[in-house]
Amino acid sequence: MTAALLCASALGAQRPAPPVVPTDTLVIGLSEALRRGLQSGEESQLAEATIEQAHHQASSAKSEIFPQLSGRLSYQRTLRTPFSSGSGFSLPDSLQFRPDSLASVDQRLAYLEKNTPNAGLSALSSLFSGLPFGQKNTYLATLTVSQTVFDPAVFTGITIAREFEQMAQSEATEQRLDVALRIVEAYFDAVLASRMEAITSASAEQLAAQLRQVTLVRAAGNASDLDVLKVDVDLQNIEPDRVAALNQRDIALLNLKRLTNISIDQPIRIADSLATTGFRPIADATVRTLVDGAIARRASIDAREHELSIRNAQVSLAKGAYLPKVSLSANFGKQALPNNLLPSANQFRDDWNVGLAVQVPIFNGGKRRADVQLADVQRRQTELQLAQLKESVALDVAQQRGELDRAAALIRARAQTASQAERVYSLTNLSYEKGLQTSLQLSDARLQLQRSRANEAQALHDYYIALAKLLRAAGAPVNDFPAQRASTGGAP
């Protein structure tokens, strides 16, 4: 639902030249308040952080399907081994193989036939000299590669992470709508408080003018001291009401500053007022569009639908525990065992191998069956919660629409009453100036005018709040929420 449609449907705003305000005063409208609150508010930033967290979790889950590479470089210096102690192993003379090269051919052949088995013993030391056992220096460089071929947990986890990211986005939308609704309520509370203060101040000015007039009449001998005293008492009695209205306005402005992250010391003035001049209720067609599309538009329902998808994936994940896991691995290594500290290039030897691993679940005491049943129960619970949420949203939308209709009807009645009260006060004041009405009758007319104006402002406030709550219940944004700009239309 676009902001322009809502603004055109709700009311015809009047934009006269704004009054002069101090240069350090911030004039803030509802659009600016929403912009500040949604961009810099802690609640909105927390919602954005939740989305970012879900995005990183999804990226982490997706990384499992790609090959995993790791490298390792190591050097080991052997200080002492079990082979370092003792005199070592030496062959006795009877087992030594020492042919005499100067003997005759027959003697050498006879020696070979007798001592050939001993020849292998003499070569043992040189045969194992290249093994890594007990070497002083060992250099090792290894590259390991692994690839998941089939693992239900990995692929289902990617689906869960993707659904969780979308669910986080929907929940963040709900949080932003809640923040926007609180800003709208605080804004119109401040508008109402300012209007009440203006009404009370206007009544005080009327009483002050009446006091000056009755004082002049008494000086002319046409009024008594009692008449002057009555008006003065009324003027003194309205002063606490004016102070209370000022205090209520200041509190409302402080709350608005809190929600919009405006400094407490920064003076602000509301750009809107509550007056029925040019007011038009939102069109019925727009309301029907809001109501009819509430279920499809509401972000909380979308979030629960993604949660249901996660529950379905968790059922598949639990069932996947019955399936085998297949993975490939490879290791490519280089090893050097130099006697000196630094090896040469020709001293490195290759150590390469590849492998295929298949892990088959056999028996785990019934845990897999219990996990499947638990996941299925949680899925059914989410289905029921989704159905309850849809019913709750439909009921909330219907209630807020009823409140909007009630508020619109109340505005018409309050506006008519205020118009009549203004006419009654004007005629009574004119008669009072001609001496045809008493000060008591004028005070009563003034009091009725004050009450009717307050009731009219309250009705307008309730209408805008009801409209904001209907937008919130229907899942529609309240950015650029329609409001009547401060105007000179209507009496203060």
KABEL-V81134 format. One record per residue. OMEGA is omega in degrees with one decimal (* if undefined). Layout:
# KABEL-V81134
omega=OMEGA
omega=OMEGA
This chain:
# KABEL-V81134
omega=-175.2
omega=179.6
omega=-178.7
omega=179.5
omega=-180.0
omega=-177.8
omega=-179.6
omega=-176.8
omega=-171.4
omega=-173.9
omega=173.2
omega=-175.0
omega=176.1
omega=-176.3
omega=174.3
omega=178.9
omega=-178.4
omega=178.2
omega=-179.7
omega=179.6
omega=177.3
omega=-176.1
omega=-178.9
omega=179.8
omega=179.4
omega=175.7
omega=-172.9
omega=173.6
omega=-176.9
omega=179.5
omega=179.1
omega=178.1
omega=178.0
omega=179.7
omega=179.9
omega=-177.0
omega=-177.0
omega=-178.5
omega=-173.3
omega=-179.2
omega=-179.5
omega=-179.6
omega=179.3
omega=178.6
omega=177.0
omega=177.6
omega=178.4
omega=178.1
omega=177.6
omega=177.5
omega=-179.8
omega=177.9
omega=179.2
omega=179.0
omega=179.8
omega=176.9
omega=177.3
omega=178.3
omega=178.3
omega=179.2
omega=-179.3
omega=-177.2
omega=-177.4
omega=-177.5
omega=-179.0
omega=177.0
omega=179.8
omega=-179.2
omega=176.0
omega=179.2
omega=-178.4
omega=174.3
omega=-178.6
omega=174.5
omega=-179.6
omega=177.4
omega=-178.7
omega=-179.9
omega=-178.4
omega=179.5
omega=175.8
omega=-179.7
omega=-178.0
omega=-175.8
omega=177.2
omega=-178.8
omega=178.7
omega=-177.4
omega=178.2
omega=-178.9
omega=173.8
omega=-177.3
omega=-178.1
omega=-179.1
omega=179.3
omega=177.7
omega=-175.8
omega=179.4
omega=-179.6
omega=-177.8
omega=-179.2
omega=-179.5
omega=179.1
omega=-178.3
omega=-179.3
omega=179.6
omega=-179.8
omega=177.6
omega=179.1
omega=178.5
omega=179.6
omega=179.7
omega=-176.9
omega=-170.5
omega=178.9
omega=178.0
omega=-179.0
omega=-178.4
omega=179.8
omega=-179.6
omega=-179.0
omega=-178.2
omega=-176.7
omega=-177.0
omega=178.8
omega=-179.2
omega=-176.7
omega=-177.4
omega=-178.6
omega=-179.6
omega=-174.8
omega=-177.2
omega=174.5
omega=179.1
omega=-178.0
omega=-176.9
omega=178.9
omega=175.3
omega=-177.6
omega=175.0
omega=-173.9
omega=171.3
omega=-177.4
omega=179.2
omega=176.4
omega=-178.7
omega=175.6
omega=178.3
omega=179.5
omega=176.1
omega=-178.4
omega=-177.7
omega=-178.3
omega=-176.0
omega=176.3
omega=177.8
omega=176.7
omega=177.9
omega=179.9
omega=-179.3
omega=179.2
omega=178.7
omega=179.3
omega=178.0
omega=178.9
omega=176.9
omega=178.4
omega=177.7
omega=178.6
omega=178.5
omega=176.6
omega=175.8
omega=177.3
omega=179.7
omega=178.4
omega=177.2
omega=176.4
omega=178.6
omega=-179.9
omega=179.2
omega=178.6
omega=178.1
omega=178.7
omega=179.7
omega=179.4
omega=-179.2
omega=-177.7
omega=170.1
omega=177.8
omega=177.2
omega=179.7
omega=179.8
omega=177.1
omega=179.0
omega=178.7
omega=178.0
omega=178.8
omega=179.0
omega=-179.9
omega=178.2
omega=177.6
omega=177.1
omega=177.8
omega=177.2
omega=177.3
omega=178.1
omega=178.7
omega=177.2
omega=178.5
omega=179.2
omega=178.1
omega=-178.3
omega=-177.7
omega=175.8
omega=176.6
omega=179.2
omega=177.7
omega=178.7
omega=177.6
omega=178.1
omega=-178.7
omega=177.2
omega=-178.0
omega=175.5
omega=179.4
omega=178.3
omega=178.2
omega=-178.1
omega=179.9
omega=-179.9
omega=179.6
omega=177.5
omega=177.8
omega=179.4
omega=178.6
omega=-178.7
omega=-178.5
omega=-178.9
omega=176.1
omega=177.4
omega=178.9
omega=178.6
omega=178.1
omega=178.1
omega=176.6
omega=179.7
omega=178.5
omega=177.7
omega=-179.8
omega=178.7
omega=178.8
omega=178.5
omega=177.1
omega=177.8
omega=177.3
omega=177.0
omega=-179.9
omega=-177.2
omega=-178.0
omega=178.3
omega=173.3
omega=-179.1
omega=-179.5
omega=-177.7
omega=-178.2
omega=176.9
omega=179.9
omega=174.6
omega=-179.3
omega=-176.9
omega=-175.7
omega=176.1
omega=179.6
omega=177.2
omega=-177.0
omega=179.3
omega=179.4
omega=-177.7
omega=172.1
omega=178.1
omega=179.4
omega=-174.9
omega=179.3
omega=179.7
omega=178.0
omega=178.2
omega=179.4
omega=177.5
omega=177.1
omega=-176.0
omega=-175.4
omega=-177.7
omega=-174.5
omega=-176.2
omega=-178.7
omega=-174.7
omega=-170.3
omega=-176.7
omega=179.7
omega=176.8
omega=177.4
omega=178.4
omega=179.0
omega=176.3
omega=174.9
omega=176.3
omega=176.8
omega=176.3
omega=176.8
omega=178.8
omega=176.9
omega=178.1
omega=178.1
omega=173.4
omega=177.3
omega=178.7
omega=178.9
omega=177.8
omega=179.5
omega=177.7
omega=177.5
omega=-174.6
omega=179.1
omega=175.7
omega=-177.1
omega=179.5
omega=175.5
omega=177.9
omega=178.1
omega=177.8
omega=177.9
omega=-174.5
omega=173.8
omega=-177.1
omega=177.3
omega=-179.1
omega=-176.0
omega=172.4
omega=176.3
omega=-176.9
omega=-177.5
omega=-179.3
omega=172.1
omega=-175.4
omega=-177.1
omega=178.5
omega=179.7
omega=-179.7
omega=-178.4
omega=173.8
omega=-175.1
omega=175.3
omega=176.0
omega=-178.1
omega=175.0
omega=-178.0
omega=176.0
omega=179.4
omega=-175.7
omega=176.0
omega=-178.6
omega=-178.5
omega=177.1
omega=174.4
omega=179.0
omega=-178.8
omega=-178.4
omega=179.4
omega=178.4
omega=178.6
omega=178.2
omega=179.9
omega=178.7
omega=179.1
omega=179.5
omega=177.3
omega=178.5
omega=176.8
omega=179.0
omega=177.0
omega=179.3
omega=176.6
omega=179.4
omega=178.5
omega=177.3
omega=178.1
omega=177.7
omega=-179.0
omega=178.4
omega=177.7
omega=-179.9
omega=178.8
omega=179.4
omega=178.8
omega=-179.9
omega=179.1
omega=179.6
omega=179.3
omega=-178.4
omega=175.9
omega=176.4
omega=177.6
omega=178.7
omega=178.4
omega=179.0
omega=-179.3
omega=179.1
omega=178.2
omega=-179.5
omega=178.7
omega=-179.2
omega=-179.9
omega=-178.6
omega=179.8
omega=178.6
omega=179.0
omega=179.7
omega=178.6
omega=178.6
omega=-179.9
omega=177.1
omega=179.0
omega=178.7
omega=-179.3
omega=-179.8
omega=-180.0
omega=179.8
omega=178.9
omega=177.9
omega=177.7
omega=179.5
omega=178.8
omega=178.8
omega=178.4
omega=-179.0
omega=179.4
omega=178.7
omega=177.5
omega=177.8
omega=178.2
omega=177.5
omega=178.1
omega=178.5
omega=178.3
omega=178.6
omega=179.0
omega=178.0
omega=177.8
omega=179.5
omega=-179.9
omega=-178.5
omega=176.8
omega=178.4
omega=178.6
omega=178.1
omega=178.7
omega=178.7
omega=179.2
omega=177.2
omega=177.0
omega=-179.3
omega=180.0
omega=-178.7
omega=177.0
omega=178.2
omega=178.0
omega=178.1
omega=179.6
omega=175.8
omega=176.5
omega=179.7
omega=-179.4
omega=-179.4
omega=179.0
omega=-179.8
omega=178.4
omega=178.8
omega=174.9
omega=-176.0
omega=-179.7
omega=-176.4
omega=177.8
omega=179.5
omega=179.7
omega=178.2
omega=-176.2
omega=177.3
omega=-179.7
omega=179.1
omega=178.8
omega=-179.4
omega=*
